[in-house]
Amino acid sequence: MNAIIISALFGVIMMFCSWGVKSASTQKNVALIGLIVLILANLSQQNGWYVLDIDTKGMLSFSRFGLYANLLLFMLTLLYTWINGDEIAKVGNNAGDYYALFFFILCGVSILTSFDNLIMLFIGIEILSIPLYILTGADKKNLFSNEAALKYFLMGSFSTGILLLGITLIYGATGSFHLTAPVINASTGLAKEQFLLSGGLLLIFAAMNFKVSAAPFHFWTPDVYDGAPTVFTSFMATIVKAAAFIAFFTVFETQAKALGYSWGIILPIVIILTLLVGNITAVFQRSVKRMLAYSSIAQAGFMLFALYGKSEFATEGILLYAVVYSLATIGVFAVLVKMKEHSFEAFNGLGKSQPMIAFTTTIFLCSLAGIPITGGFFAKYYMLNALYVSGAGLWLLITAILFAAISVFYYFKLIQAMYFSAGEPAMNEIDKTYQYKLLLIAIILLVIGVLPSVLFNYLYF
């Protein structure tokens, strides 16, 4: 509750700040202070202190997992804002408006990590999504940005309709919007009102697949990520996607049993399609930004393994993967936003002219590929273990490893351009402070790659 109230409050404060404070650096500092207050408010709730002690009447449930997910996502947003503040200011005339939208998005994030009711799921997704449509079209002079915003809005509205229809069917089957585990008839293996309930869950499954850009509902992702301002693409592909996955995990952690044997058919099909589309299409991209868009689809395929069944690996893995993937992606986009163009050739010779930038970019790409000693290795390990302990089958495990091997090719293509291709990189000037910020992200990824348990100590404290 603390995070919902504080994030909404600072969203309003940033709107007034946008009107009354013209300095972009001051607006950034106010936003950073707001994020620190938000983190402290979330920590205080974990220790039993509430800004307003309101009876949520079964609409919200503040579990330790949800509050810890909040904490991680808020810290990632703080890091993102700290690194990208100057680039955010370059997008439009007033950065304060964008920071206000970030806080409203975090309000939606706080709901998605704590909802205990399908109505709150819908409200959380809408609070999250509407500011994103605005951020996508923030570069008003760019036709690609306008087109991306329109596509995102239309596709998002369509998926919301599917979500609402699914919620309606579930209410018709159970008479409730609460996420209670379905009662399974031992003799038939079916839930009460099986077909109505299954239909509702499948529609929610389709709508949530759209939100996390899983195939075959991924088609909006490359155009929207490519058309949106690069600095906002970084936010959409990380914090927003991670929050949507945590909501996805929360819904089907309790409801998957209602789908019975069909769950073991539908989920593998979606996972394989997502891995196939994301990895194979990424191989043929000539734009680094579009390659990262398809890469995010492939990463979604791995995160879907957490839906296979409740286990320690699934619970810890979804948090670990969200953090590691977000850190690496924020880092890569922080480099990409400084490039004059987004082709692979623009990175030629970067290893010689900017060795620290090339080194940190290599760490980010290795983490995304799941190379050992980086955080991405253990993130994929946890997801594969979640799949294995669920008893899903060795064939799917082998398929996932093969697709992970394919991903190494297109990530290393960028590394090859930086170190083994002659030329001058098409990069704007980067000061030392910015380079040290990137180095900090790389160090965090390496620390997690050696000691992944550091992320879970507080979860069980």
N, C-alpha and C positions, 0 to 999 in steps of 0.2 A: 504493500500500500504506500509506503514511504516513497518508493521510486516513481510510482504513478503520479503522485501529487507533486513531487519536486520537479520531475521532468516537464510536466504540464505548466507548472509555475514559471520555470526558467524559459520555456518556450515563449510565454507572454512577455517576460522580462526582456528577452532578446528582440522581440518585436518593437518594444519601446526603445531599446538600445539602438536598434537600427534607425529609428527616427531621430533620436536625440544625440547620438554619438557618431561622428562622421569618420573617425579614425579607424581603419580596418584592423590595425594592430590592437587597439583598445577593445574592439568588438571580439577579437579572437581571445584576448585575455579574460574578458567577462565570460565567454563560453567555456574556457578552460576552468575557471573558478566554479562555474555551474556544474561542470562534470565532476569536479572534485567533491563538491557538496553532495551531488547525486550518489557518488560512490560511498561517502560517509553515511548518508541516510540509509543506503541499502545495508551497510555493515551494521548500523544501529538496529535495524529491524531484525537482523540475524541474531542479535543479542537481546531482543525482546523489547526494544523501545520503538514506539510508533509516533509519527507526527500527529496523526489523527487515528484514534482507535475506533474504527468503524466496523460494524458487523456487516460482512459481505454477503450474508444470507446464502451461502453455497455457490456464489458466483465466482469467487476467487479462492484459491488455496495456496498459501505461501509455504511451500516445502523448502527444505534445505537445498535440494537440487535446483529448484527454480530460482531461489535467491542467489545461489552461487553462480548460476548461469548468467543472471543479471549482472553480478559483480564483474565477471569476465568480459561480458559484452560492453559494459560501461568503461572498463579499463582499455579495451581495444579502441573504443570511440575517442577516449582521451588521447591515446597515442596517435590515432589517425588525425585528429584535429591539430595536435602539436606539430606534426610533420607537415601537414598540407594547408595550414592556415593561410600562407601567402598565396598559394595557388587558388584557394577558394575565393579570395578577394579579387582575383583577376577575372573570374567568370562573369560577374555582373557589376552593377553600380554600388551595391550595398551588401556586404557579406553578412551583416546581421540577420537579414531575412533568411539566409541559408542556415545559419546556426539555429534560428527559431524552428525551422523545419526539422533539423536534426533532433532537437529536443522533443518535438512532437512524435517523431519516429520512435525515439527511445521510450516514450510513453506507451506506444503500441507494443514495443519489445517487452516492456515490463508486464503487460497484460498477457502476451503470448507465452511467457515463461511461468505464469501463475494462474491461468484460467482453470476453472473446474466446471465449466458450463459451456455448451456449444454456442450459446448467444455471445458469451464473452470472447470466444474464439473468433467469431465473425467481427465483433467490434474491434478486437485487437488487430486483425488483418487489415481492416479498413483504415484505422488510425495509422497503421504502418504504411499502407500503400498510397494513400492520397498525396502526402507530401512528396513521395517518390516520383509521381507523375510530374509534379512541378519541377523538381530537381533535374529530371531527365530533359525537360525542355527549357532549362535555365539559360542556355546560350541562344537567345532569341534571334540573333543575326545568322545563325547557322541552320540551314534548311534540314540537315541531317538530324540535328537535335530536335527540331520541331516534329519531324516525321517520327523519330523514335518515341517522343512523348505521346503522340497520337496513337501509335501502335500499342504502346504499353497501356495506355488508358483503355482502349477498346478491348484488348485481350484480357486485361485485369478485370474489367467490368463483366466480361463474359464468364471468367472463372469464378467470380463472386456469385453470379447467378447459379452456377453449378453447385457451389458450396451451400448456398441457401436452400436449394432444392434437396440436397442431401440431408441437411439438418431437419428439414420438414418431414422427410420420410422416416428419419430416426425417431422424431417426436411421435409420428403416427404409430410406429411400432412399439415404442416403450412408454409413451405418455410422459416423457421427461426429457429435459435438455441436459441432464447431468451425465458425467462420464463414469457411470457405474459399470462394472464388469457384467457382461450378459450372462443370464442363467441358461446353461446348456442342458438339454434333456439327455440323460445318460443313455437311454435306449435308442434314440435316433441320432444323437450327436449334433442336433440342430438347436438353435436358439428359438425362443418364442418369437412369433412373427418373423421367421427366418428370412423370407424373400424381401419383405419391406425393409427390414433392418440391413440386410446385405446390400440392397440397392442404394440405401442412404450412405452406407460406409464407402461403397465404391465411388459414389459421386464426390464425397469428401476427399477420398484418396486421389481422384483425378484433379480436383481443385488444388490440393496441396502440392501435387506434382508440378502443377503450373507455377506455383509460388517459389519452389526450389529449383525450377528449370530442369526437371527430369523428363526424359523422353517417354512418350511421344508428345509431350506438352512443352517442349523446349524451344519451339520455332521462333518465339519472340526474342530470345536471349541474345543471339549474335547482333541483330540489328539495333536493339535497344542499348546494349553495352557499347557498341561501336559508335552509335549516334550521340549518346549522352556525353556531356563534358567528362574528360578522362578522370578528373579528381572525384567526381560523383560516381562514376562507374566503380571505382575502388570501394566506396562505401556500400553500394548496392550489392556488390559481389561478395562482401565479407560479413559485416555486422547484420545486415538485413537477411541474407541467406541463412546465416547461423541461427538467428531467431526463428525463422520459418521452420528450420529443421527441428529445433527443440519442440516447437508446437506440434509438428508432425509426429515426433517421437512420443509426445505426451498422449495424443489421441489414440494411436494404434498400440501403445503399450497395454491399454486396457481393453480395446475393442477388437483386436485382431482375431481373437478366438471365435468371435461371432461369424467370421467369414469361413471358418472350417478349412476344409481341404483346398478350397479355391484360393486361399491366401498363399499357399505354397506353390501355386501356379502363376498367379498374377504378379507377385512381387519379383520372382526371378526374371520374368519376361521384361518388366520395367527396368530392372537393374542392368540386364544384358543390353537392352536397347540403349540405355543411357550411356553405358560404357562404350558401346560400339559407335554411336553417333558422335559422342564427345571426342573420343580418341582418334578415330579414323579421320574425321573431318578436320580436326586440328592439324593433322600431319600436312594437309594440302594448303594451309593458309599462308598467304604472303604478307599479311599484316599481323604484327605482334599483338595488337589489341584484339583483333578477331580470334587469333590463336588462343589468347587468354580467356576469351568468352567461351569458346568450345572447351577449353581446359576446365572451366568452372562447371560445365555440364558433366564432364567426366568425373570431376571430384564429387559431384552430387551422387553419382552412381555408387561410389565407395561409401558415402555417408548413409545411403539407404540400407546398408547392411545392419545398422542399428535397429531397424524395424523388425528384424527376423525373430527376435525373442528377448524377453527381459533377462539380463545377466549383468554381472559386474563389468564385463568387457564392453557391453553395449552402452551402459550408463556412463562409464568413464570415457569410453571411446568417442562418444558423440561430442563431449566437452573438449577432449584433447584435439580431435580433428577440427572442430570449429575454431579453436584458438590458433593452432598451428597453420591451418589453411589461411585464416584471416591475416595472421602476421606476415606470411610469405607473400600473399597477394597484395596487401597494403604496401609492402616493400617494393615489389615489382612495379606496381602502378606509380609509386613515388618516383621511380626512375623514369618510367615511361612518360610521365607528365612533363618531364624536363627535355624530352626529345622534340626536335623540330618536325619530325615525321615518324610514322609508326611502322615502317617497313623493317625487315630483318637487316637490310643493307645499312640502315641508319646506325646500327650498332657496330659496324665494321671498325676494327682498330680501337675499340673502347678500352681493352685491356692494357694497351700501351699508353694511351693519352690520359686515362682516368683509372688507374689501377685499383683504387679503393672502391669506386663505384662498380667496377667490373667484378671485384671480389664479392661484394655484398650481393650483387645481382645473381652471381653464381650460387651463393648460399640459398637465396630465395628459390631459385629454379630447382636446385637439388632437393630442397624440402618439398616442393610441390611434386617432384618425381618420386619421392619416398626413398632417397638415397640414405644409407646408414650414416650415423653421427648427426644427422639433422632431425628436427622434430617430426618431419613428415614420415620418416621411417616408422617410428612408434605409432603415429596416428594410423597408418595403414595396417600395422601389426595388430593394433587393438580392434580395428574393424574386421579384419580377417579372422581374428580369434572369436569375435562375437558371432560371426557366421559359423565357425567351426563348432562352437559349444551348443549352438542351436540345433545342430544335426541336419543342417540344410543339404549337405551332400558335398563330396569332395570335388565333383565336376565343376560346381560353381566357384569353389575356392581356386581351382586351377585357372578357370576362365578369368577371374579377377586379377590373378598374378600376371597372366599373359597380357592383359590390357594395361596393367601397370608398367610392364616392360615396353609396350608401344609408346606410352607417354614419355619415356626417357628420350625417345628419338626427337620429338619436336621441342622439348625443353632444351636438349643439348644442341639443337640447331642454332639456338640463340647464343649459347655459350661458345660454339664454334665461330660464330660471326664476331664475337668480342675478342677472341684470342687468336684465331687462325686465319682471319680474313683481313687483307690489307685495305687501308683507307682511313679516312678521317670521320669520326662519328658525328652525326647531325644532332648535336646536343647543345642546349643553352648552357650558359655559365652556371656552375654550381659552387656555392661557397662551402668552406670547411665545416661550418656548423651543420649544414644539411647532410654532408657526408657522414658526420659523426652520429647523426640521428639514424641514418640507414645502418650504420655499423652496430648501433645498439640493438636494432631489430634482429640483425644477423646473429649477434651474441646470444640473444634470448632463444632463438631457434636452436642454436648449438647446445645451450644449456638444457633445454627440453629434450633434445636428441640424446643427451647422456643421462639425464635424470628426469624422466617424464613424470615420476611420482610427485614432483614438487607442485604440480597442478592439483593433485588430489588430497594433499595433506589437510588443507582447510575444509574441504568438503566433508571430511569425517571427524573434524575436530569437535 
